[in-house]
């Protein structure tokens, strides 16, 4: 079955760190444009980061310099390392598979999400 | 960043009736070289992740019922559900993938 299973969320204090994981099955992470998208409580969707098939990665301005996206090709897992966390990073984080187009991506497969709460 | 604005914020429609959701982008998402609109629609049911319904503004994703249709071009787009079913309740989002960062509308809550 083609699916994404994200995990690793939890409660963390401001300034702390957390690493999210997204295990893929039924397809290969390294041959797809893989993103993280977040949704703060009761609000809409915000794209966070992407890793291209070639390994290049890009970030939203709001997380640039604090978050790092990576992948383990042997395990077929996508990661999001989150450092210097702030209250405004509180959200459900979804990993998502992007369909590449001439420019950017729409998302045809989503994980179920993992909740990150940043609070003292 | 391209700002996506949906209307209305919420909508109540009777079973079997038509539902229409609008999405407006702050700049055109039409690429003239291939005449494609870089716009997608998603459905999110409570407690679930978003589900892709429509891409290229009007192409239905595999498995999506044909009561869902997308239209529009340039900066103005519409998602139409021709005959509302109970399982269509949820929040609907548009997304542009023409410019970085890709951005989503604020969502439209659809109720019976």
Interface residues (C-beta under 8 A of the other chain):
Chain A: X43 X44 X45 X46 X47 X58 X60 X61 X94 X99 X101 X102 X103 X104 X105 X106 X107 X108 X110 X111 X112 X113
Chain B: X31 X34 X36 X38 X40 X42 X48 X49 X50 X51 X52 X55 X61 X93 X95 X97 X98 X99 X100 X101 X102 X103 X104 X105 X106 X107
